[in-house]
């Protein structure tokens, strides 16, 4: 089970599971080595117009993804062989729509920049998602959770993680005005 703010990578025969609401789940897979992993995180704020590589707020997401990819590389994986599947950034829990859109834009920009193909995505909306990845095959099973009360532990854990991630961060975007 992956909790908000965590990631796990393996080539073992197992299933990795998480639940996301406002957070995003990123599933990475190296088909050649039959290895994969999942991360659960949020980018704590709105990213400005300068892009993710020049934005302090985006660092949180970049660091999470880089740690996850480093685990794959340590096990013999190759960044150039990775594929991604991305989910979440939905059920808002008081998070503004701008921040949710910013998280979705972050994912698109990051994987485009890294030249990692996104094979599947299910982002946005107002439902939580329960996700299970088979790290060997890269298959991801998704279940939409309509009754959020059943996952109350995850609601609480995600809220605590988001509060901690946003603590001390400015939630202000930068604008570039054109005349």
N, C-alpha and C positions, 0 to 999 in steps of 0.2 A: 504494500500500500504506500503510495506516494502522497505526502501531505503538502499543503501550500508552502512554497519556498524550497522544495526539495527536488532532487532528480535521482534517477537510478539507471545504470547501464549494465547489461549482462549479455552473455552468449549462452547462458544456461537455459535449460528447458523449464520455463516457468511462465507465469502471467504477471504483468505489472498493472496495477489498478490505481485510479485516482478519480476524484470528482472535482469538476470545475464549475464555477459560476461566473464571477467577474474575472477571475484569473484565466490564464491560457495554459493549455497543455500542449507541449511540443513533443512529438514522437519522432525520433531519428532512427534510421535503419541502414545498416551496411549489409547488402544482400550477399556480397562475396564472402564475408566472414560469418554470415548468419548471426548477427549481433545487433542489438538495438537498445533503446532506452526511452525514458519519458521524463520530462521536467514539468513542473507546475509552478508558475510565477506570474507576476504582474509588473508592468512598467509603471512606476509610481508618479504619474503626472502626464501632462500633455507635452508632446514633443513639438518643438518649433519648426519653422520653415527651413532651417538650415540642414535638416536631415539628421539621421540617427548617429552618424559618426562624429558630429560636432555638438552633441547635446548631452549635458550631464545627466538628465533624467533617463535617457536611453541607456546609459551605462549599466543600470541595474539589470535590464534585460539582456544586454550583450554579455555581461559577466556570467549570468545564469547559463546562457547558451554555450559560451566558451568553455565553462567548467564541464558541461555535459559532453561537448565534443572532445575535450581533452581526455575524458575517461575512455571514450571510444578509441582515440589515437593511442593511448597507453596500452590498450589491449590489441594493438596491431591494425586498427581500422584506418581508413584513409578518408579525409574530409571530402575529397573529390568523388568518392563513391557513395556518399550519403544521400538519402532521400528523406523528405519530411512529410509529416501529416500534422495539421494544426487544428486545434479545437478550443472553444470557450469564448471568453470575452462577451458573456451573455448576461444572465441574471445580475442586475446592477447593485443590489445591496446599498443603495445610497451613493454609488459611484456615478459621477456625471457621464452623460453620453459622450462628451468630448474626450474624456479619458479612455472610455471603451473604444471609440474610433481610433484614438491615438495608439492603443495597444495593437489593434488590427493593422493599422498602417505600419507600425514598427515591425511586425512579423513579415509583412510583404516586402518592406524595404530590406530587412536583414537578409532574408533568404535570396532575394535578388542580388544583393551585394556579394554574398558568399557563393553564388552560383549553385545553390542547393535546390533541386527541383522539389516543389510542393506537390505531392501526388493527390492529396485530399485535404480539404479544409471545410470546417463547419464552425463558423464564427458569427457572433452577434446573437440577436434575439433576446428573449427574456426567460430562457429555460436553463436549468443546470444540466450538465452532461456527466454521466458516469462512463468512464473509458477504461478499456482493458487492452493492452498490447501484448502480442506474442513476440518477444524480442528476436526469435529465430526466424520467423517468417515475415515479420514486419506488419502482420495483419492487426488492425485495430477494430475493436468492437465498441460501438457507441450506443448508449441508451439515454434517451431524453428523460429527465426526471420532472414530472409534472407536479408531484406532491413533494414539495421541498421540506416538509416537516420530517419525512423519513430520514433525511440526511442532515439533521440538525447539528450533529457533531461537526460535519464539514462546513456548515454555515458559520458556526462559531470559530472554527480553526481558520477558515479563509478570512473572516473579519479581523481576527487577531493578527494574522500575517499582513493583511492590507494596512491595518493601522500602524504596524511596525515599519512597513516599507515606506509609507507616506510620512512618517514622523520626521520632521526636520527638512522635508522637501518642499520646495515651492511648487505649487500646482499652477504655475503661470507659463503660458506659452510666449514665444517671441514672434513678433510680426515684422515682416519686411513690407514697407509700403512702396508702391510704385506710382509714379506720377504720370 
